[in-house]
Amino acid sequence: MRIGTGMVEITPEEGIQLGGNVGCYRPAKIVSDPLYARTLVVESNGKKLCLITLDLVAIERIYCDRIRKMVAEKWGFEYDAIMIHPLQIHSAPSLGNFMLTEDIKNIPSEFDWLRGGDERYNSFAVDRIIESVKIASESLQDVKIGVGSGIEGRLAFNRRAVMRDGKVSMPGVWIPQNLPLGNTRICYIEGPMDPEVGVLCFRKDSLNIPVMLVSYTCHPVCVFAKNPCGCIVSADWPGALADELRKRYGGNVLVLNGACGNINPWNPFDPDYMKIDHRFIGRTLAEMVEKVIETMDFKEETVIDWKVKHIKIPVRKVEPKLLDEAREILKQNPDPVWINEEKTRVDFKWFRALSIMNVYLLQQREPEFDYEIQVFRIGNVALVGLPGEMFVEGGLKIKLLSPAFKTYIVHMVNQYVGYIPTMDAFQRGGHEVETTLWSKLVPEALDMIVDTSIKLLKEMFGK
């Protein structure tokens, strides 16, 4: 087995819109830490695959297709053997638009940032991503691999709190801080988290580690949460983790973010939410990775493989009452409704109405969503690439039923889909399930994706 790796900076210039918030102008002003495109190429027995991670919030399908086609043509990869994984970092740009589709026409050009992207950034980012693949493809070297996992359950938390009225709320920095008895409205937390710290390490005969993959499951929102309309560029905890490991081992580090749709980096029962620190998370995870590496046996592996399955998932039909309400809001206010004189923040109810209408128009144009499930095999390890923000319950079920020695979920790959909640979550409501462009698939979507993923894994591993 041979691997190559590349790492190229994709930090935006001043003024580029940062994604991750709804209806808020966030031009990049300060770089806390740089953003990178990182590539791993794995080659064995005439086959090769390519994994690209991006310190970005999302990628639009058109840009994913463009990159995969360019990589396939230039370096001879099969299209299906190329996976692109934006880490969903909320203090970084998007590659393309993801908050509104082309179905929405009434956005003035000067406010195009409401769509979630920034056209000025896209060509630059694509060129830099391609450069990272070039570097990786031209630096292949023989390696042995080591695999292992540790458990770190103190850094990530299920963010859906079931309140005394049975509905769901998201504890966070917007909750009042002066609560001497704690948030007494919370009854319990709806679901689990995933504490696994997965490590796939590639080692040369010289005992150096040119690259490793590290899997953890948590929204990268530490920097964003402290100022949701802030303009600080940061790679959040994935960047901090990669930096810590590079200090200790050198080489490149590709962080893989798991099924974190309902997972945040702060304890819902700790009123001091503001103490969250992405650097602390990075250091703590790096310490666990170091312990895992110390237990590894490095072996020669020759097996790599990939499988892709497209499934058709119905787009949700907008409830008639919800659609009527959205139409009325937009009829009264066809242009953006601003909540400040500077026109940098749009009224959330207005934007939500626009997003609801977007789902309706999308469903009329494309009743079924083409959802791509992508599975990579490296030795006895499976990487399951899933577009969208799947709830952690889905990722855990895939891990439990996978025949692979280790299975790591890779979320948000290849295109933006929005949240993929459990069916139970729809009964309680909340941000992740209300019908908008960021939650547009039918409630059965998660089960459809999980079942198909498990079938692919069993086909790939022959069990």
C-alpha angles and dihedrals in degrees: 000000000000128000136190129191138196135188122189128172117247099176109151125240122248113293099024111138116252116217130215102084134078119247097342127128108228112171112184110257109154131030112216092175132349127261123231144196108218126190134195120192117191121191130184135153094353094310127104139181134195128214119189123188122193130199089223137109099239146336127228115229094242092061093043090054091048093052095044092050092048092048092047093050097043100043106020101250121150110249092239091052092067119086123184117199121187106192094221094243109179094204094059137070127265123239097234130343122310108158097064131017130219088269088081109077106168100080112115111235093241088060097045088124086080086078089067102248142073120230091206091065102048104078092044092052094047092051092050093047090052089050090055090053090049091053091048094047092051096049104059116158137170116263145170119221135226126194133194147134138218133190124245113167101162100079108052130049140185104258101201109098117190106220130211090266091056095251126116128250131178112234112218150121091310092067115098111266099211097081107130091179094044124243097322092182090074115094099177144323113270102223151356135280130223112245097182119125103195122196129191108182129190117204131188124218087257085064092244119134110226094180143357136187118223122190126201134150121231140108108259094228105122096111094036095050093058090059113006092189093042125128101217117128114220139152087219119205096339090057092044091050092049091048092051093050093046089055090053102039109011116220127084129310123204111195116206118204115211135208095315101151091124099026126101132178098244134076109251090214096051110089091199095081092152092072092075109126123187091201091056090051090049093050094046094050091045090055090054092047089053090054091049093050091052089061096048128116110207115219139176111255129186104176121101126154144153138204131190129195126183117206129185112235118186117242110236117262109234112244109251094236092049091048092050091050092050092048091051093051092049093044090056093041112027091164126060115288109221126205095199136043093240090063093229098121125050125206108267095218090054093048092046090053089051090049091050090052088049091057090049093051092045091051090051092050099037113017092179126048118222102229118190120207112195125189125189124194121203109175106308094339126099125205110197111201112203126175116226138027102298117192113251092247089069094051092048092051091052090051092048095051099036116113091210120107088239128009123194124188117224109196133197093026124166100348145016115263107155129228121344105198131182117264090246091058091063090065092062101039125212139149095300097054106037111110109263135118087276090057110030111131125094118269091253092063098096094052091048091052095045094048093049092046092053091049091052091049092051091049092049096047095038097238 
